[in-house]
Amino acid sequence: MATFYNQPVSPLQQRGSYGSNIGSASASSSLNSNAPHFSAPQHSNYTQQQQQQSNNPPQQQQQQQPWNPTSMAAAAMMQGGLQNQNAMLDLGLSAASSMASQSMGKFVPGASSFYDSLKYYFAVSNTYVVIKLKMLLIPYTNKAWRRQTNQDGTFLKPSQDLNAPDLYIPTMSLLTYVLLSGLCYGASGQFTPAVLQDVTGYCLMTQGLEVAAIRAGHYALQAPCGWTDVAAYTGYKYFGLCINMLVGLTLGYWPYNLSLLFTAGGIFYFTLKTFANNVKKETARDGPKREFVVLGFAAAQVVTMWFLGNTKHLS
């Protein structure tokens, strides 16, 4: 085995090795200076590219998605369905209405004709309702009271004639008055679920007797009048009762009485002018006088408005 020994190094050898090291270092530095310079990408440009890519992901996804005719057809059908939604709803309602009338006509004799006659009294518009409510409150400014007819002699619909009777306002007014009466009972701590049923039955029973009495008066005059017309005319007082109840709930008992005088006077004048211009003047010779009967019709509205008022719970 060969044995290596550390031999002494002279100062000249140390100086030569130091010079060679300096030369190699200078050479490497010159090589580094002559080598091409590659700078790292700046952070700002990289983040801008990421933002551009993040801002347009749907476009890239759309480009990557394959063409699907089923999804495109479904999207087109959805857009068309949204546009024709109201038309389809109207078509479905009309079809259901016709089917209901036909089924009622099969099982209940005369139900189909009765349903068709009721549709006339609910053919109202927003303009008609607003003007008719103003007429019920302040009827003194109205000049024309006679109902308008078509060329064939039939009466125009309520949406076309302000003097035509309707059942929309009486029905909505009755429901509102029942709810306000329940609120009046609740404010005094006397409300029970039976209150709504009692008030509704009380109003309908009173109006039924009133309609029967007015029909009897028309029969005595030999001037026929439809019971639905009479029900509509006698149902307009519920709007005045709603006004009175609102005043009583907010202001008290005595303002309620003042409101009753105002609304009852308007209903009296409205009923008097309506029947005076729409009940035929050629009546039975042996019957009662037409003027007294019409005056009795109008006076009955004031009596029933006072009778139906729920004032015992007003403070």
Secondary structure, 3 states (H helix, E strand, C coil): CCCCCCCCCCHHHHHHHHHHHHHHHHHHHHHHHHCCCCCCCCHHHHHHHHHHHHHCHHHHHHHHCCCCHHHHHHHHHHHHHHHCHHHHHHHHHHHHHHHHHHHHHHHCCCHHHHHHHHHHHCCCCHHHHHHHHHHHHCHHHCCCCCCCECCCCCECCCCCCCCCCCCHHHHHHHHHHHHHHHHHHHHCCCCCHHHHHHHHHHHHHHHHHHHHHHHHHHHHHCCCCCHHHHHHHHHCHHHHHHHHHHHHHHHCHHHHHHHHHHHHHHHHHHHHHHHHHHCCCCCCCCCCCHHHHHHHHHHHHHHHHHHHCCCCCCC
